[in-house]
């Protein structure tokens, strides 16, 4: 196995063009697990840990450009107010050591249906910045996930950043695992509210993370946007049912399909309540 260590983004893109079979590695929290268990044996590893252009974030015109190598810890400590939903999801990732190494870019590259950041990226309308020696393009998050551990990157492209709206409306994220911490999600859910509009997405309950349009349309029509008031239990219950119906879960070692659908309905009701409370009161409810 060859080990390639570029010192700049230009060098990294040139190496990826020359060696499209090279697997990118930064924090290594996914790739090293696969290597250690001999689930993967690539011809080359492309170490992006020393590429400075990938470790910065910036705010332009109300949006955050988050470098692919910005760690979960930095998302929490530096961007918790600007990217509330993403920070919530980042807090649930692994252990402090994993959060210090792992990145949103790596989560996207792995494209696991259970990736914690994916539902948030979907509900915030995030765009994935992909670069190669041919140029740079922005891929909407909804078009990025193609299947189980499959994404829309061309073989010579690298994820260089993620673009997300800053200081958007109420956002919430929650997940269920087989224990309280350091766990892969059995299922996960994210919601974002703006006046007259709701976005919701599920994770670890279908071949790819996905939006739930029927549930979104229901909320857009049923929530009392112009005269905010406490939500009826019937609205929360129906929302949960529509979210669960959008899932295509499987039975696996972490949980059954039936449990995943039940848990999604519960998560949907709870996060809707927290997000609506923030919408009404203007203060973030605790997830």
Secondary structure as UniProt FT lines:
FT   STRAND          2..5
FT   HELIX           9..18
FT   TURN            20..21
FT   STRAND          22..25
FT   TURN            29..30
FT   HELIX           31..36
FT   TURN            37..38
FT   STRAND          44..47
FT   TURN            49..50
FT   HELIX           52..54
FT   STRAND          57..60
FT   TURN            61..62
FT   STRAND          63..67
FT   TURN            68..69
FT   HELIX           72..79
FT   TURN            80..83
FT   HELIX           84..91
FT   HELIX           96..101
FT   HELIX           104..110
FT   TURN            113..114
FT   TURN            116..117
FT   HELIX           118..123
FT   TURN            124..125
FT   STRAND          127..132
FT   TURN            133..134
FT   STRAND          135..140
FT   HELIX           141..144
FT   STRAND          145..147
FT   TURN            148..149
FT   STRAND          150..151
FT   TURN            155..156
FT   STRAND          158..165
FT   STRAND          171..176
FT   STRAND          187..194
FT   TURN            195..196
FT   STRAND          197..203
FT   STRAND          210..211
FT   HELIX           213..222
FT   TURN            226..227
FT   HELIX           233..245
FT   TURN            253..254
FT   HELIX           257..281
//
